[in-house]
């Protein structure tokens, strides 16, 4: 049977945390944790996996530090501690599932799992096919 996570390799346990709001930016748009982490130059899923391995108190502290650096949401300047506290409660429990363990181990050693290799190979095959098709149609004219 095919793996149901092929099209979405990220563990669903992180969704509640990553899609939670940290507030509104200066334009009135809601900014999520996922967007915040990405704007800070971090991989959101990797960071979420690392936060889970830290435990609630250390995760809250790390979130406070990250949110204090984030300037796109004005309310975080004065309220980053409370927001970090609320967000840390949305992290999955440290008793990690298989998918959380996979992401956490990937975050720790920096190597992608099998899915990343498969997607990279499929991309290369697709690109070669496109080059072959484009090169083949123009060669005879």
C-alpha positions in Angstrom: 0.0 0.0 0.0 1.3 3.5 -0.8 2.4 5.8 1.9 -0.4 8.3 2.6 2.2 11.0 3.5 3.9 11.1 0.1 2.3 14.3 -1.0 2.6 15.9 2.5 5.7 14.6 4.2 5.4 16.9 7.2 3.8 15.4 10.3 0.3 16.6 11.0 1.0 16.8 14.7 2.8 20.1 14.0 -0.1 21.8 12.1 -1.9 23.1 15.1 1.3 24.8 16.3 2.6 26.0 12.9 -0.7 27.4 11.7 -1.4 29.3 14.9 -1.5 33.1 14.7 1.2 35.2 16.3 -0.7 38.4 15.6 -1.3 40.8 12.7 1.4 42.6 10.7 1.3 46.3 9.9 -0.9 45.6 6.9 -3.5 43.8 9.1 -2.7 40.4 7.7 -2.6 37.5 10.2 0.9 36.0 10.6 1.3 32.4 11.5 4.1 30.6 13.4 5.0 29.0 10.1 5.4 32.4 8.4 7.3 33.8 11.4 9.8 31.0 11.4 10.3 31.2 7.7 10.8 35.0 7.7 13.4 34.4 10.4 15.3 32.1 8.0 14.4 28.9 9.8 12.8 25.7 8.5 9.4 25.7 10.3 9.1 21.9 10.5 12.6 21.4 11.6 12.3 24.1 14.3 9.0 22.6 15.5 10.7 19.2 15.8 13.5 20.7 17.8 11.1 22.6 20.1 9.3 19.3 20.8 12.6 17.6 21.8 13.4 20.5 24.2 10.3 20.1 26.4 7.7 22.7 27.2 9.7 25.1 29.4 12.8 25.2 27.1 10.6 25.4 24.1 8.7 28.4 25.6 12.0 30.1 26.3 13.3 29.4 22.7 10.0 30.8 21.3 10.3 33.9 23.4 13.8 34.5 22.0 12.6 34.0 18.4 9.5 36.1 18.8 11.5 38.9 20.3 13.6 39.0 17.1 10.5 39.2 14.9 9.6 42.8 14.0 6.9 42.3 11.4 4.1 42.0 14.1 4.1 45.1 16.3 2.2 43.5 19.2 5.1 41.0 19.7 7.4 43.8 20.9 5.6 44.0 24.2 3.7 40.7 24.3 6.2 38.1 23.0 6.4 36.3 26.4 2.6 35.6 26.6 2.4 34.6 22.9 5.3 32.2 23.4 3.6 30.7 26.4 0.4 30.2 24.5 2.2 28.8 21.5 4.2 26.3 23.5 1.0 24.8 24.7 0.1 23.9 21.1 3.3 21.8 20.6 2.7 18.0 20.5 3.7 16.1 23.6 7.3 15.0 23.8 6.1 11.3 23.5 6.8 11.5 19.8 5.1 9.5 17.1 7.1 7.8 14.4 6.8 10.8 12.0 7.8 13.2 14.8 10.9 11.1 15.5 11.7 11.1 11.8 11.6 14.8 11.6 13.4 15.3 14.8 16.2 13.0 13.7 16.4 14.7 10.3 16.6 18.1 12.2 19.4 16.7 14.3 21.6 15.2 11.6 20.6 17.5 8.7 20.0 14.7 6.3 16.6 14.4 4.5 14.7 11.2 4.8 13.9 8.8 1.9 11.1 11.0 0.7 13.5 13.8 -0.1 15.7 11.5 -2.2 12.7 10.1 -4.1 11.4 13.6 -4.9 14.8 14.7 -6.0 15.1 11.7 -8.3 11.7 12.3 -9.8 12.5 15.9 -10.4 15.7 15.0 -12.2 13.8 12.5 -14.4 11.1 15.0 -15.1 13.7 17.7 -16.1 15.5 15.2 -18.4 12.3 14.2 -20.0 11.5 17.9 -20.6 14.9 18.5 -22.2 14.5 15.4 -24.3 11.1 16.5 -25.5 12.1 20.1 -26.3 15.4 19.0 -28.0 13.6 16.3 -30.0 10.9 18.6 -31.5 13.3 21.3 -32.7 16.0 19.0 -34.1 14.1 18.0 -37.3 13.0 21.4 -38.4 
